[in-house]
Amino acid sequence: MPTLSEDLAFRGLISQMTEPRDELIRRLDQGGLTVYIGFDPTADSLHLGSLLQQVTLRRFQLAGHRPISLAGGGTGLIGDPGGKSDERNLLTKEVLEEYLVGIRAQLATILDLEPAPGADFDTSALLLNNAEWLGNISAIDFMRDVGKHFTVNQMIAKESVRSRIERPEQGISYTEFSYMLLQAYDYLHLHRAHGCDLQIGGSDQWGNITMGIDLIRRVCADEVFGLTTPLLLKPDGTKYGKSESGTLWLDPTRTSPFALYQHLFNSEDAAVGELLRYYTFLDQAEIEALDVETGERPHQRAAQRALARAVVALVHGEAEVAKCEEAAAALFSEEITSLSEEMLLAVTEDAPTTDIARSEIEVGVSLIEALERTGLVASRSEARRAIEGGGANVNNVRQNDIERVLKLDDLLHGRYLVLRKGRQDVHVIRAIT
């Protein structure tokens, strides 16, 4: 069985490590570290991109370390300038607290909050909010106790600040300029209060992490560590976690489990190996076998299926995985009629929709006309050929009668009808009053 450092290296999860590397690797592999990752809530849910860091924390917990997931109830009121070309909109305390309520429940499904029975070291996760200490320190005390340890020269040398200063028309406010000091103070507080000796973050957090390490050395004369993971980027260079239809949220009311499953199942062959390493707990042999499978039989999409199953199970549970796979199969079978309205809408989410008056369907709309009106065919003659050739389906039932008329009885849940031409061209007709 690989050590934690070996596993992280295999998965490509190490971007930067503080010196001395040998000492950090030794601590990683022997267990007993308290390690934290911070995030500023910008919505009432985590998304697929932010899930990566929480999964990384889970790897540390399984290896015998204690994880702290730190929500930025204080720093979230300021906003990290890293990765942003413009000033962030400031959130109110009330909105931020609403966001934190939703996120806490998601974190509790990923990390174990109870100590393992019989363990020598308590690995139960802590879910903390930095508003608890940042909200109680005065500006004068903060400037004296923290600000005095850093020069402005140091701060403007950080990439997140320098990139903004080099754009004089935009610049950076003092508010965001001070963010790195607040994050450094977080590390100092967690080191003092919880014995935290390692901070993890994305590679864009390296500057902030090293500021915290410097502060602890100067205040406590203690040696602590930092480690970053690579930023997971899409081919267009943007951060992973969004689809064409928007952000992929972990909250099932914002992104359905089926939509999340389908997004992962549709991962490109060139990216799926990396995603399996980052997001799943499959062992090295299983992942390497899936790499081979992707290379030799890409059409079977075994790696994509394993990725989708693992992530949806982690976030939503095994029962949702079964529902997603049943729904995916139903999209192309007569079982579509048995889907709940919620799942029907989920499986047809990406399909175009045409509204037709309910009164018109009550009278009857010919299948030929419906195929043309929805744009599935270019002409009525093409519609006839599609029906005669067995390429037209109503609710996944093949139609051969060119005289077929769509009626109210064809509507699923009294409102929807799924029209399909061939295997891939799906269109939803929605009855409206």
N, C-alpha and C positions, 0 to 999 in steps of 0.2 A: 504494500500500500504506500503511495507516495506521501511525502511530508507536505505540509501546507505550502512551503516555499516552492517545492517541486510542482505541486498542483497549480499554484498561481502562475508559475512560469509556463507550464504546458498550456494553460488557458489564455496566455497572452495578457494577463491582468496586471502585470507590473510594467509601469512606464518609467517612474522615477523612484529612487529610494535614497534616504539620507545616509550619510556616512556616520559610523563605519558600517558598511553593508553586511560584513560577516557577523557583526553583533546583532543586527536586526534580523538576519536570517536565522540565527541561533534562537532568538526570542520567539520568532514566528513558529519554529518547529518544536519548541519545548512546551508551548502553551502557557497559560497564566497571565497573558497580557490583558489589560483593559484598553479597548480601542474604540474610537468614535468616528462617525461620519455625520456631518452637519448638512442640513438642507433648509432653504428658506421657502416656506409655503407660498406659492403664487396662485394656488387654486385650492378647491376643497377636496382634491384628490391627487394622488401621485399619478404619474404617467409611465409609459413603457420605458422611456429613457431613464427616469429616476429610479425605476425598479432595479436597474443594474447595480447601483451602489448598495441597496438594501440586500440584494442577493449576495454581494461580496461580504457584507457583514455577517450574513448567515454562514458563509464558508468559515469565517473566523470562529464563530460560535461552535460549529461542529468540530473544529480543531482544538477546542479547549480554551478559547479566549472569551472574555466578557465583552459583548458589544453594547455601545451606547449609540442610539439613534437620536440625534439632537435636532429638534425643530427650532427654527429661528424665529421664535415669537418676538424677540427683540431686534435681531439683525434684519428680519423681514420687514420691519418698519423703515429700514434705511435702504436696502437693496445693494446687492453685490454688483459692482461695475464690470466684473469679468465677463467677457463674451458679449458685451452689450455696446453698441455704438451710440446709443441714445440713453438719456436719463430715464430711469424707471419711474413709473407712476407710484406714488406713495400710497400704501394701504392704511386704512384706519385700524385701530386696535380691535374694534368690534368685528370687522370683516376678517382680520387675521385669525381671531379666535374661532370663528366659524370654520375657517379653512382647517385649523388644527384638529378640530373635533372629527372631521371626516378622515383625515390622514392617520390619526392615531389607530383607528380600527383596522386600517389596511396594514400598518406596521405590525400589529399584533398577530396577523395571520402568517407573517414571514419569519418572525423571530420568536424564540421561546422565552416567555416572560417568567417562567418558574424555574427554580434551580433543579439541576439533574440530581436524582436521588443517589446518595453515596459518593458524590464527586468531591474531590479534595479542594477544588477551586470553584467558586460560584460563577457559573457562566450565564446566569439568567440575565436577559437583556434589560437595559434601562431605556425608557422613553422619556427624554427630558426636554425642557423648553428654556432657552436661554433668557427669556424675559424674566425668569425668576431671579436672576442675579444682575442682568444688565439694567433692569428697571429700578434697581435699588442703589445704584452707584451714582454719585453726583458728578456733574461735569468737571468740577474743580478736582475732585479726587481722581477721576479717570485721567485727566491731563497730567497730574502730578505722578501718579503711580504707574501709568502705562505709557502715556505720550512722551515722557522724558527719556524713554529708552530707545527711541527711534528718531532718526533725522529725516527731514523732508527729502533730502537727497536719496535716501534709501527707498522712500515711498514712491517717489516719481520714477524710480528705475524699474518698478514693477510693470510688466507688460500691460496689465489691465488698466493702469493709470496712464502710462506713457502713450498708448494708442489713442487715448481720448485727448490728452494735452496737445498732441500733434495735429489735432483738428481744431484750430482756434475758433472756428465758427460754432463748434459744439461745446468743447471743453468738458469739465467735470466739476460738479458741485462739491463744496466742502463736505456735504452730507455723505456722498458716495466715496469721496477721498478717504474719509475716516473709517470706512467699512473694515479694512484689513486690520485695524487696531482692535476693533470689536471682536473679530474672529480670533485674533491672537489672544485676547483676554479670555475668550471661551475655553481655549486649550489650557491656559493657566488655571482657570477655575476648575475644570474637570480633572486636571492633574492633582491639584490640591485636595479636592473634595472626594474624588473617586479613584485616585491612583492611576489615572489614564496616562499611558506612555506612548500611545501611537494614534496619530490622526491619518485618516484615509480620505481621499477625494479624487475627483477627476483631474486630469493633468492640467486643466486650466486653473486649478486651485493651488498649484505648487507655490506660488509666491505668498499666498495667504498662510499656507501651512508652515513655511519656513519662518515667517514672522512670529508665529506662535512658539516655534521651537526656540528662536532667539530670545523671546520674552521669558520663557521658563528658565533658560540658562542664566539669564541676568538676574532674575528675581530669586530663583531657588537653587541655582548652581547644579541643576539636575540634567541628566542626559535623557532626552526623549527623542522620538522618531517620527518620520513622515513617510508615507508611501502614496503614490498616485497610480490610478488606472488610466489606460488610454481613453480618449474621448471616442465614443462610438458614433461614427459619422456615416451618413448615407452617401451614395455615389455623387450626389450633387454638392457635397460638402456641408450640408446642414446636419444638426444633431439628430440622432436616431430617436424614434418615438412618435413620429407623426406619419400619417398616411395622406393620400390626396384629399381625403374628406376631413382632415384635421388631426388634432392630437389624439393619441390612443391612450385613453384613461384607464385606470384600474377600477374605478367606480363603475359597476355594471349598469347604472342608470345613465351614464354618460357614454360609455362604449360597451356594447353588449359583449358577453363572453364569446358569442359566435363571431362577431366582427373582429375581436382580438385573435381568435383561433384562425380565421380565414386570412388575416393579415400575415400571421406567422407562417401559415401553410403556403402562402404565395411568395415566401422569401426566395430571392434569387439563389441559384446554385452556388454562385461565387461567394455569397455572403453567409450561407446557412451554417457552414462549419464554424465560423467565428461566433455566430449567435449561439450555437449549441454549447460552445466553450464558456461563453459569458453568462448565459442565462440558466443553464440546466445543471443538475447534479449527477448527470450520467458520468460514469467513470471513463478513464482514458481509452480503454479497450473498446467500449461501446461507441464512443465518439469516432475513433479511428475506423471502426467497421462501417459506420455511417458515411464517413468520408469516401471510403472505397465504393460503397453502394451508390453514392451520388455520382461518382465518376463513371461507373460502369452501367448503371441503370437509372439515369436521372429522371426518366418519365415516371418512375414509381414513387418519387418524392418521399422516400422513407425518412430522410433526415428532417425534412420540413414537417412531416407528421409528428416525429418525435419531439421536435422543438415546440410545436403548437400544443401537444398534449402536456408537456412538462410545465410550460408557463401558465396555461389556463388552470391546470391542477393546482399549482402553487398559489395563484391569485384567487381562484374561485372554487376550487375543490374538484375532486374526481367526478362527482355527479354531473357537474357542468360539462366536463370533457365528453362524457357519454352523450349528453344532450346535443352538444355541438356536432359530434360525428353522426348522430342520427339525423340531425337537421341537414347536414351536408349531403348525406345520402338521399334524403327526401327531396332535395332540390331537383333531382333528376328522376324521381320515381313517383308513383301514384300515392305514396305515403305523405306527400305534401298536403293532402286533404286532412290528415290527422294532426298537423302541427297546430299549436296554440297560435292565437293572433300575434302575440309578441314574437314568437319564434318565426312565424311566417314573414313578418316585417323584417326581422333580422336577416334571414337568408336571402331576401330579395332587396336588401338595402341598397345595393349598387345597381339594381336594375332600373331602367327608365320607367316612368309611370305616365299613363294617359288617363285623364278624368273623362268619364262619360256619364251623362245624366241617368239617374236610376229609372226615370220614367221611360227613357229610350230603351234601356235594357229590358224593361218590363214588356214592351211591345215586341222586342226582339231585334238583335243586331247580327247580321250575317257574319260568319267567320271570315269570309273573303273580305268584307268591309273592315272588320276589326284588324285583320293583318295589315291592310293598307293604311288605316288611320293611325296605327301605332308605329308605322315606319318599318315594320319587320320585312315588308316587301315594297317594291317600288311601284307596282301596278296590280290591278285585279287579275290580270292574266298570270302574273308571277305567283299570286296567291293561289290560284287554281292549280298551277303546276306543283306548288309546295304541298298542297293537300293531297293531290293525286299520287304524289311520290312518297307519301307517308312522312313528310317533314314538318307537319304542323301539329302542335299539341295544345290541348286545353287542360290546364291543371295536370300536366304531364301524362295525359291520356292521348294517344295518337288518334288523329282524325283522318278519315278517308272520304267523308261525305262532303262534296262541294256545296251541298244545300244546307249544311249545318248552321243552325241559328243559336246564338248565345242568349240565354234567358236568366232570370233571377235565380233559378235553381243551380246555376253554374257558379254562383258567387260563393267564395269561401268566407266564413264569418259574416255572411250577408253583405259583403262589401268589396271583396277582392277577387280577381280572376287572373291566373298566371298563364300567359300566352307565350309559347316558345316555338321558334322555327329552328330546326336542326338541333344540334347539341348545345350550342353556346348562346344563341340569341334569345334572351329572355326579356319579356316586357310585362309589366303589371297594369291591368285595367282596374281603376278604382271607381266604384259607383258613387256618385254624389247627388245630393238632393237639389 
